[in-house]
Amino acid sequence: MKLPSEPQPRGIRATHHDLDGARAWMSTICGPHSLEASAPQRIEFEHSASVLSGLSTVLGRIQYGTDVVIGVDPDSSLKRYSISLPLDGEQELDCGKRRLKSDVGTGLIVSPFDPQQLSISGNCRKLQVAIDCTSMQRVLEELLEQPAATPLEFDPCINAELGATASWWRMVRYLVDEMDGSSEYFGHLPMARDLERSLIKGLILSQPNNYSSALSDQAQRRCPVFVTRARQFIEDNCGEDIRLADIERAAGIGAQKLHDAFKVYLGVSPVAYLKRYRLQSARRSLLQEHGGYNIAGIASQWGFNHLGRFAQDYNRLFGELPSQTLERRRRH
């Protein structure tokens, strides 16, 4: 298979019922790797994806239909980072020193630089994003504004339920769903390039890696002190009955300047940042094994006094109701 060079995204699709065919197809996507199965006669490999041609990012859905083990050898010149999140079923990454479980709440990043084995259950259907190593390095250097001395290495577990990485996964889902229907919307080259760079930047900035400290220091140097003060005040007091005027006093700046700076440096207004942080805190409480509150209690704890609006806002941000989060945590 030859990846397309045209400016617009291009759909690719494959179905194979043999290990060699499945391995050969995915080798064109990610690079050389081994593929083994306990019941190779039962393989039902399916991969449907879109290629964003600006930086050759591939994103879509994949399944093997039977239990398989993928082996990665750094000497085999794997050419892409493979980031995946189960929609059903489970997978496990053996990094040598530790074994990492992955389900609907936790994705995995298979790095090109370490020997690894990825075991995928037969019922596992997952989202997959494959990002070219050169493209990842290029975007990293854009963020650093200087050459990167060493390759980018991520923490292999990527949270899909909390924080910025959960937002990143929602962006992936949106893009995959939209490109399934039609690529016409993404056919404009400037927008497609910006989306692709945003996807890669979002991963680098949200997922812990060996450049996280340098990127954080750089962001802190750029971010005005009054924005940092306001953000810290919000995070320290989000469970209290705070208002915009309280945030302004903590920042020591007027409403309009604070609003504009938050939009520039954090992407949202101060009030929207407060609501999002409260919702993320509520989700964290719902997911805690020792959480003793019911939904109403957790909502109240984090400043939500109207349960119906809390459920709507929660569903809008996380794609499920608070009751569904709680039920899934209890099942696990």
Residue pairs with C-beta under 8 A, 6 or more apart in sequence:
1 12
1 14
1 25
1 28
3 12
3 28
3 51
3 53
3 56
3 58
4 10
4 51
4 53
5 53
6 53
7 53
7 54
7 187
7 189
7 192
8 53
8 183
8 186
8 187
8 189
8 192
9 50
9 51
9 52
9 53
9 179
9 183
9 186
9 187
9 192
10 50
10 51
10 53
10 183
11 48
11 49
11 50
11 179
11 183
12 47
12 48
12 49
12 50
12 51
12 58
12 60
13 47
13 48
13 49
14 25
14 45
14 46
14 47
15 44
15 45
15 46
16 22
16 25
16 43
16 45
17 43
17 44
17 45
18 40
18 43
19 35
19 36
19 37
19 40
19 43
19 68
21 45
22 35
22 43
22 45
22 64
23 33
23 34
23 35
25 45
25 47
26 33
26 35
26 47
26 62
27 33
29 47
29 49
29 58
29 80
29 130
30 78
30 79
30 80
30 82
30 130
31 76
31 77
31 78
31 79
31 80
31 112
32 73
32 76
32 77
32 78
33 70
33 71
33 72
33 73
33 76
33 78
34 69
34 70
34 71
34 73
35 68
35 69
35 70
35 71
36 68
36 69
36 71
37 43
37 64
37 66
37 67
37 68
37 69
38 66
38 67
39 66
39 67
40 66
42 65
42 66
42 122
43 64
43 65
43 66
43 68
44 63
44 64
44 65
44 66
45 62
45 63
45 64
45 65
46 61
46 62
46 63
46 65
47 60
47 61
47 62
48 60
48 61
48 180
49 58
49 59
49 60
49 61
49 62
49 128
50 58
50 59
50 60
50 175
50 176
50 179
50 183
50 186
51 57
51 58
52 58
52 59
52 186
52 192
52 195
52 196
52 199
53 192
54 189
54 192
54 193
54 196
54 197
55 131
55 132
55 135
55 138
55 139
55 193
55 196
55 197
55 200
56 132
56 135
57 129
57 130
57 131
57 132
57 135
57 196
57 199
57 200
58 80
58 128
58 129
58 130
59 127
59 128
59 129
59 130
59 172
59 175
59 176
59 179
59 199
60 127
60 128
60 176
60 179
61 87
61 125
61 126
61 127
61 128
61 176
62 84
62 125
62 126
62 128
63 124
63 125
63 126
64 120
64 122
64 124
65 122
66 122
67 119
67 120
67 121
67 122
68 119
68 120
68 122
69 117
69 118
69 119
69 120
70 110
70 117
70 118
70 119
70 120
71 116
71 117
72 78
72 110
72 112
72 114
72 115
72 116
72 117
72 118
73 115
74 112
74 113
74 114
74 115
78 112
79 112
79 132
79 133
80 112
80 130
80 131
80 132
80 133
81 109
81 110
81 111
81 112
81 130
81 131
81 133
81 136
81 154
82 109
82 110
82 128
82 129
82 130
83 107
83 108
83 109
83 110
83 128
83 129
83 130
83 131
83 158
83 203
84 91
84 102
84 107
84 108
84 110
84 126
84 127
84 128
84 129
85 102
85 104
85 106
85 107
85 108
85 126
85 127
85 158
85 160
85 169
85 172
86 102
86 103
86 104
86 107
86 124
86 125
86 126
87 104
87 125
87 126
87 127
88 104
88 123
88 124
88 125
89 103
89 120
89 121
89 122
89 123
89 124
89 125
89 126
90 101
90 102
90 103
90 121
90 124
91 102
91 108
91 118
91 119
91 120
91 121
91 124
91 126
92 99
92 100
92 101
92 102
92 118
92 119
93 99
93 100
93 102
93 108
93 110
93 116
93 117
93 118
93 119
93 156
94 116
94 117
94 118
94 119
95 114
95 116
95 156
96 114
96 115
96 116
100 108
100 156
100 157
102 108
102 157
103 332
104 160
104 328
105 159
105 160
105 161
105 328
105 332
106 157
106 158
106 159
106 160
106 161
107 127
107 157
107 158
107 159
107 160
107 169
108 118
108 156
108 157
108 158
109 154
109 155
109 156
109 157
109 158
109 207
110 116
110 118
110 156
111 153
111 154
111 156
112 133
112 151
113 151
113 153
120 126
127 169
127 172
127 173
127 176
129 172
129 199
129 203
131 200
131 203
133 151
135 200
136 152
136 200
136 204
137 148
137 151
137 152
139 197
139 200
139 201
139 204
140 148
140 152
140 204
140 211
141 147
141 148
142 197
142 201
143 201
143 204
143 205
143 215
143 218
144 211
144 214
144 215
144 218
145 218
148 211
150 210
152 204
152 209
152 210
152 211
153 209
153 210
154 203
154 207
154 208
154 209
155 207
155 208
155 209
158 165
158 168
158 169
158 207
159 165
159 166
160 166
160 169
161 283
161 287
161 318
161 325
162 280
162 283
162 284
162 287
163 206
163 280
164 202
164 205
164 206
165 206
165 207
166 318
167 202
167 206
168 199
168 202
168 203
168 206
168 207
170 319
171 198
171 199
171 202
172 199
173 319
175 195
175 199
178 185
178 186
179 186
186 192
186 195
204 211
204 215
205 215
220 228
222 265
223 265
224 261
224 265
226 251
226 252
226 253
226 258
226 261
227 251
227 258
227 261
227 262
227 265
227 266
229 250
229 251
229 252
230 247
230 248
230 250
230 251
230 253
230 258
230 262
230 270
231 266
231 273
233 242
233 246
233 247
233 250
233 251
234 242
234 247
234 270
234 273
234 274
234 277
235 277
237 246
238 274
238 277
238 278
238 281
238 302
238 303
239 278
239 281
239 301
239 302
239 303
240 303
241 303
242 274
242 303
244 255
244 270
244 271
247 258
247 270
247 274
248 254
248 255
248 258
251 258
253 261
258 270
259 269
259 270
262 268
262 269
262 270
262 273
263 269
266 273
268 276
275 313
276 317
278 302
278 303
278 304
279 302
279 313
279 314
279 317
279 318
281 302
282 298
282 299
282 301
282 302
282 304
282 310
282 314
282 322
283 314
283 318
283 325
285 291
285 293
285 298
285 301
285 302
286 295
286 298
286 322
286 325
286 326
286 329
287 325
287 329
289 329
291 298
293 301
295 307
295 322
295 323
295 326
296 307
298 322
299 305
299 307
299 310
299 322
304 310
304 313
310 322
311 321
311 322
311 323
314 320
314 321
314 322
315 321
318 325
